[in-house]
């Protein structure tokens, strides 16, 4: 049975640039009787000191909420915008690469402390127009390998999240990264809304070959986690993504992991708590239908 949870990362409408705090989100996710919670270390946390992390862990345990994953870092490639609006990848210097590796290693240590099995890391496409593309790609892969090796010693998995540090990916990009990293504890976190050509893509979506549902079909066999993006749901159903089709894709692939709601408001008339509640009802209904 697919388990349904929620990411704690929610923007605060009343505080531009701010985020709803962790404790408030834990209370909401408990009230909605969800199965797990996910965290992003640099959003909503008041501190990364052990005493505070311990309080968060104890509160989750009190509410019976396992921590599904902890998000960290910004990937192992940078990006630059071209005059025509396109995006290319930019390689990291050795010092930059080491800094980002060290940041993820610290997150792995936090995951061990918090009891989270998985770290979420950004990974996407590196456009063909990128200067020295092979070197940029190689550096990115070596970063994933370094943190995967460190995490393996701690019993932690590293999850590749289809989210651009450079370009939004296709399924081919994700499959190439998984193949090149080639680590037993390197897995895939499928984000329903962060593909090239997705409805909220930051890039040109006129590419007629982009098919986000085909990308999901091709990568779901490698997925151990799903991030279910929710954008416009005040009608009672997500309007920008076809979750009936997505749930069907997951079921055909015998996916049996966690599905975590990630709320990114796109003009909903209601507040975040009501919107997430509507998303829970919508997805629970579809998941129940798929079990019949």
Secondary structure, DSSP 8 states (H G I E B T S, - for coil): --EEEEES--B-TTSTT-B--HHHHHHHHHHTT-SEEEEETTSS-S--SHHHHHHHHHHHHHTT-EEEEEE----S-EEEE-TTS-EEEE---HHHHHHHHHHHHHHHHHHHHHT--EEEEEE-B--TTSTTHHHHHHHHHHHHHHHHHHHHHHT-EEEEEEB-SSB-B-HHHHHHHHHHH--TTEEEEEETT-BTT-TT-SS----TT--HHHHHHHHGGGEEEEEEEE---TTSS-SSS-HHHHHHHHHHTT--SEEEEEE--SS-SS-HHHHHHHHHHHHHHHHHHHH-
